[in-house]
Amino acid sequence: MTKRRTVLGVLGGSAIAALMATSAMAQEVTLKLHQFLPAQANVPKLVLDVWADNVEKDSGGRIKVDRYPSMQLGGKPPELMDQVMDGVADVVWTVVGYTPGRFPSTEVFELPFMMTNARATTRAYWEMFEEHMKDTEFKDVHILGAWVHGPGMLHTADPVEKPEDLEGMKIRGGSRQVNALLTHLGATPVGMPVPAVSEALSKGVIDGTTIPWEVTTALKVPELVENHTEFTGKALYTITFVLAMNKAKYDSLPDDLKKVIDDNSGMEFSIFAGGTQADSDGPARQTAVDLGNNIITLSEEDTAAWREAAQPVYDEWVADMNSKGIDGQALIDEAQELIAKYTPMYEK
């Protein structure tokens, strides 16, 4: 009887140990995903959650992704890239331009009137990222995705049709290159992360903002300003994003879990992300239509005047890149060639 109890005790202990081992195996890795928008905004809801859910599913539950929206891990949006490098977060989604000049080659896609549509421009961005940026400017992080949003445009308190209409306005610029254009046109560019736009508009700190339609609903922009200026052909601008992972965290994963991350990263994921953002432009635009707002769609001829006004921004950027030992004109030529190559593939 005593022997029987001992055997049962050993078996029971083994069962508990096996159960604990199984539980531990079920979740081997937790990734902290940090970003600056509210959880219900389009990118967290339609892109980041999809990525995280797929990683969890494909890993059989061995990877868990804890999501921290609205900078819940602390800090400000421009600090996200440092947070992922320092291990404060394991994965971050961020605007590359929140740290102006730190990743200079990405700015080629943020030049005025460079992008056509988000999918084509994202594909060009990813190819040039792998060729020119992966092992240089982004060598200290593991990039999971790199993409752009849909056509950037103007949302203003007063109507804007001609470049000179911006003179004297205080406009939140979406990037260093947009700010340069605004300066050339006589506006005062005001730098701030996207989450600060609503309060700045409501208090009159700025007279308008440059953002794509997609994010206007989360920021209630159509309720704060009544005028929206769209451009025909190439967009006024776009912004570059990255989904970045701490390099040491990625390197610490076993090979099969690295494969899970790899299978949910790269060009196809990037095109999905950029395209999903752009697909959200239409419903957001309809919100402004339903409110009776003034939507100004500039003709090709009217847009040409804006493109001409943007030429000094190109010249200054090339000179700036050359001073850093980067062939800026070569980047422009390559980006334009790739965007032209891929645009017909992704036109609707």
N, C-alpha and C positions, 0 to 999 in steps of 0.2 A: 504493500500500500504506500509506504514511504517512497519506494522507488518510483511508483506510478506518479505520485505527486511531483517528485523531482523532475521526471520526464515531461509532465504536463507544464510545469513551471518553465522549463527550458524552452518547450515548444511555444508557450505563450509569449515568453520574452522574445523569441525569434520572430514571431508573428508581428509583435509590436515594432521590433526593429525594422522588419521588412516594410511595414506600413509607413514608418517614419521615412525610410529610404525612398519609398515610392512617392511620398508627399514632397520630399526634398527634390526628387527628380522632376516632379511635375512643374516646379518653378525654380529653375536654376539661376535665372538672371532677371533682374529688375532694371529697366531703363527709365530714367527720369527725362521726360520730354517737356521742354520749357519753351514758351513763346508768348507774344505780346498781345494777342487779340483775345476777346472774350470767347468762351467755349462755343457759343452759338453762332459765331461769325462763319462766313462761308469756308475759309481756308481750314480752320480747325475741324469744322463739321464734315466737309466734303473731301478734304485731302488728307490732313494729318490723322484724323481718326480712322480713315480707311487704311492708311499705311500701318498704323499701330494695330488695328484689328487683324489685318492680314499677317503681320509678323507674329502676333500671338497665336493665331490659328495655325499657320504653317509650321510653327515650332512645337505644335502639340501641347501648348501651355507651358513650355519650358522657359519662354521669355514672356515677361509681363511688362507692359508699358504703362507707367503712371504718367498721367497728363496734367500739366500745370499751365493753365491759360493765364492771361492777364498779368504776367510777371509775378506769379504767386511764390516763386522761389526767391524773390527779392531782386533788387537792382532795377536798372532802366533798360529799355530796348537796345540802345547802343552797346550795352555790356554783354549781350548774349553770346557773341563770338568768343569773348574772353572767358565767359562762364563755361562753355563747352571745352575750351582748351584746358581750363584749370580743373575740370571735373566737378564743378558746382552742379552742372547738368550733364547728362550723358548724350542727349540729343537736343539740338535747338533748331527752330525755324526762325530765320531772320532776314531782314533787308540788308543786302550787302552794303548799300550806300549809307547805312547808319554809322559806318566808320569811314568817312570820306577819304579817298586816297590810299587806303590800306590794301585794297585789292584792285589796283588801277586798271588791269586789263578788262575786267567785267564792265567798265564804264562805256566801252565801245557800243554796247547794246542800249545804253541809256542816253545816247546822243539823240537830239531832236530829229524826228522824222527818219528814224532808222528802221523801226519795226513795222511789219505788215499785219501779221496775226500771231497770236500767242504760241500756237503749236509750231509753226515754221521757225519763229525766232528762238523758241526754246531748243529746238533741235540744233540750230546753228550754235547757240550758246553752249550746249552740252559738248558738241564736237570740238569747239574751240577751248572749252574748259579742259578737256582731256589732253588736247594738243599743247596748250600754252600755260595753263594755270594750275593743274592738278599737282604737279611736282615742284612748283615754285611758290606762287602766292598762297596756295592752300595746302602747303606741305605739312602743316602742323595739325590738320584735322582730317577726318575721313568724311568726304562728301558723299551723301546718299542721293541727293537730287539737286539740280540747278535749273531754275526756270524763270520765266517772266510772266507778268499779268497781261490782260487784254489792253486795248488802246487806252492810253492815258489822255486826259482831257481837262478842261477848265470848268470849275463850278464857282460862280461869282455872284455877289450881291447885285452888281450892275451888269448889263449886257456887254459881252466882248465879241466883236466880229473882226476887227482889224488889229494888227499888232499894236498900233498906237493907243488903242482903247485901254491897254494895261497900264499906261503911264500914270504914276502916282498911286497905284493900288498896292496894298500889302497882300502878297500871295504866298501861301505855304507851298514851297517847291518840293517835288517828290524826289529829287536827286541833285547832286552837285551840278550836273549838266543842265537840268531844268532851271536851277537857280541862276546859272550863267546866262541862259536865254532870257529869263525874267529881267535880269540886270540890264542886258543890252536893250530891252524894250522899255526901260524906264520904270519898271515896277520895283518894289522892294521885296526881295525874297525873304521869307521867314522860315527858318528850319525848325521842324518839330516832328516827333514820331506820329504815326497815324492816330493812335488813341487820343492825342491831345487836340485833334482838329475840331471836334464838336464844341468843346468849351471855348476854343479860340474864336470860332465863328459866332457863337451865341453872344459872346462878350464884345464882339467887334474888334478883337485884337488883330484879326486878319479880315480882308475883304473877299477872300476866296481861297480856293485850294486846287491843287492838281492831284487827282486820283482817278482811277478807272471807275466805271459805273458800279462794278461788283461790290465794292466796299462801302458805297454811299448809304445803303440801307442800314447797316450796322451803326454807322456814324450819324444817321438821321440828317444827312446833308440836304436832301430835297426839301426838308422841312425848315432848314435854316437859311438857304439861299434859293433863289427862284430861277437863276439863269445857268444854262449848261451849254458849253461850246464843244462840238464835235468836229473832227477834221476828216476830209475825204482822202483816200489813198493811205499813205503811210501815216502812222499816228504821231501826235505831238511828242510822245515819249512812252517809254515803259521802264519798269524797275526790275532789277535782278534780285532773285532770292536764292538762298541755299538751305537745304536741310542737312545739317552737319552733325557728325558723331565724334565723340571723344576718341582719339586715336588709340590710346592705351586700352580703353574699354572694348573697342572693336577687336584689337589684337589679342585680348585676353579670352575671347570666345573660342570654344571648340570649333573645329572645322565645319561640322554640320550646322551649327548655329550661325556661323559666318555666312554659310550658303543661304540660310533663310534671309539674312539681312541683304545679301547681294541680290537674291532673286526678287526682292521688293525695292530695289534701288536702280539707279542708272538712267539711261536715256528714256526707256519706255515709261518709267515712273515719272520722270521729269515732264515729258510731253503730256501725260495724263494730268499732272498737277497744273501746268500752265493752261491746258485746254479747259480743265474744270473751272478754273478761275474765270477764264474768258466766257465760258458758257453761262456764268452767273450774271454777266453784264445785262443781258436782255431783260430778265425779270426785275432787276434793280432799275433799269431805265423806265420800265413800265410804271414803277412807283411814282417817278417824277411826272410822267404823262398823266397819271390818274389825279395828281395834285394840281394839274393845270399849269405846271411850270413852263418856262420859255426855253425850249430846246432849239439851239441854233446849230444847224448842220452846214458847215462851210463847203462851198463848191470846190472843185479841183482848182479853178482859177484863183479863188480867194485863199485857198490853202497854199498856193505857190508863193504868195507874198510872205507868208509865215516861214516857209522853207528858205527863202532868200534871206530873211532876217536872221535865220539860225546859222548861216555860214560862218560868221566869226567864232561861234562856239566850237565848230569843227577845227578851225585854224588854231585856236588857243589850246584845244585838247591835244592836238598833234604835237605842238611845241612842248607842252607839259610832259607828254609821254616821252618824247625824244630826250628831254632833260633827265629823265629817269633811266635812260638806256633802253627804252622800249620803242619799237618802230610803230608809232601810232597810225600812220597812214596805211601800213601793211595790215594792221588789225581791222581798220575800217573797210579796206578793200575785200578782205577775206569774209568779214561779217556780211557785207552787202551781197557778195557772191553767193554765200550759203543761204541767206534769207531768200534771195531771188530764186535759187534752185528749189527750195522746199516749199515756198508759198503756194505754188499750184497744187501740191499734194494735199494741202490742208485748207484750201478754200472751200467754203460751203456753197 
